[in-house]
């Protein structure tokens, strides 16, 4: 049973199969290895802008949209970093009780942040995008709706195409590590130094990298 004062962060992407579930298991591992009591969850939320884009291109949503397994590529990416995901893990849709429970909600996309802030006005102050928290100013392929072909293979490209998904996961590893200081600040955890992973690969990550939460404006 989660104690009422336990810091809890929820990551949100579209179908909870790649970005948000990577962040959930990755940051959960960081907290566990450093003896932190903070907890992490993840969920999916489809923003209206994506619904409109797919409707215009006559691209249907998968059935079921949620309660599906993690992307194989995400599972393998995590395993390369020493993080094993339970075989029975299934994706979830963001629900009101999850919003209530979280001290911080981190969205993959700016439109998700904007739409959730309207849907849950009382929780607006605790909803932020990964771009904001990582203080990223450059291009992020994971935000670019035009990076994927609008055809019958859209969902394969978004969740299973090795070139695209690997690029997205490497980008998310980098931005998540950059966001950790602001995430811990917003969770009220104070200044800490974290070992972010046992093993990282690729040009954007180094094994055993450390992140020191910094003071920043609220």
N, C-alpha and C positions, 0 to 999 in steps of 0.2 A: 504493500500500500504506500503510495507516494505521500510523504509528509507535506502539509500545507505550505511550509516555508522552504521546500526544496526548489532551487532554481530550475526552471524547465524551459527549453527552447524547442520550437517546432519549425522544421524546414518545409517549404511548400514549392513544388514544381507542378507540371501539368498532370502527369499520370502517376507520379510517385514510383517510377521505375528506374530512373537514371540519376538525376541531379540531387533531388531531396533525399533519396534513400542512401546515396553515397555520403552525403553530408551527415545524415543521422548516424550511420555506423562509424564513420571516420571520427567525428567529434566525440561520440560516445566512447570510442577507444582512447582518445586523448584524455578525456576526463577520468576514465577508469585507471589508466596507467599513472595518473598523477594524484590519485586519491581524492578526487573531487566528487561531491555528492550531487552535482548538477546532473539532470537527465535530459535526454534528447528524443524527439519523435519526428515523424515526417508524414506528409500527406499530399494529396493531389487536388488541384483546383484549376479548372479550365477558364481562362479569362475570356470575356466576350469578344475581344478583338480577334482571338484565335478562332472562336466559334464562327465569327463572320467570315474570316478568311477561308476557312475550310468549306463553309456552306457555299460560298461563291465559286469555289473550285470543284464543288460536288464531291468532296472527299468525306466519307462517313467516319464516324468514330468507331473504334473497335468495340466488340461485345464479348465479355463485359468490359466496361471502361476501367473499373477498379476490381479489387480482389483477384489480382493476377500476380504471377511470379516476378521477381526482379529481373531486369535485363541481364542476360548472360554476361555481357561485356562489363557491366557494373560489378557483378559478383566476382569476376576474374580480376578486375582492377583492384578491388578491395583485398582479395586474397594475396595478390602480389605485395601488398603492404602488411601482410600478416593478420588480416581481419577476415574471419570466417563468418558468413551469414547463414543462419538456420535455413535448412531446405524448405521448411514449411512457411517461410515468410511470405506475406501477401501485401499488395499495395492497398492503400486506404484513401478514401475521399475525405477532405477536410470537413469536419463537423463542428457545429457551434460549441459543443462541450470541449473540443480540443482547443478552440480559440480561448475559451474561458480559462482553461487549465494553464495555458502557456504564459510565461512572463515575457517572452519575446517570440515573435513570428517572423521568420526570414523567408522572403519570397525570391524565387529565381528571376522573376520578371517585374519590371516597373508597373505594367498594367495590372498585374496580380495585386501588388501593393495598393494601387489606387482603388481597385474594385473592392478588395477586402476592407479597406478603410471606410468605404461607403456602406458596405453591408453590415459591418460591425463597428459602428461609430464610437461606441464606448471603449473599444479596444484600439482605436486608431493610433494612440501614442506608442503602442508596443509592436506595431507592424513596420518592418523595414525591409528594403531589398538588399540582396547580397552585394550589389554595386555600392550602395551607400555605406554599408558596414565595412567593406573592404577598402573603401576610399579609392576605388578604381575609376580612372578618368578615360581610359582608352576603349578600344573596340572589344566587345565580348561576343564571340560567335554564338554563345548560348542564348543571347538576347535577340539575335538577328533572325526574324521570321523569314527573310528572303534567302537564308542559307540552305534551306531545304526545298527540293523540287515539289511542286504542288501536283502530284500525280497519284496513281493508285498505290504506289509504294511509299507514300508519305510516312506512315507509322514505322515501317521497317527502317527508313533512313533516320528517323528521329530517335529510335530506341535500339536498333540492332546493327546498323551499318558500322563496321569497324573503324573506318577512317573518320567519320563524323563523330561518333560517340567517344572514341579515344581522345579526340581533340577537345570535346566538351568536358570530359572528366579531368583531363590534365589542367584545363582552364579552371575548373571548379576546385581542384585541389589547391591551386595557387591562390585563387580568390578567397577560399575558405580560410586558409592559413593566414592570409592578410586580415581577414575579418575577425579572427579570434579575439584580439585585444578589445575591439568594440563590443563583441558578443559578451565577453566576460564582464565588461564594464556595465552593460545594460542589465545583466543578470545580478549585479551587485556583488560580484565575487572578488573584487579588488585586484591589485597587481599580482600577477603570477607569471612563472616561466613554465612553459609546457614543452615536452618532447612530443612532436606532432605525429610521428609514425616510426615503426620499426624498419620499414623498407619502402623507399619511394623510387620511382623510375621516371625517366624522361627529363627534358631540359628544364622543366619548370619546378622541379622538386628535388630536394636533397635528403638523403637518409638521415634520420635523427635530427632534423632541423628543429630549432627552438624558437619559440615565439614569446616575447615578453609583453604582456598587456601594458599599454601606455595610458597616461592620463589624457583625456580628450573632452571636448565640450559635450554636454548632455544633449 
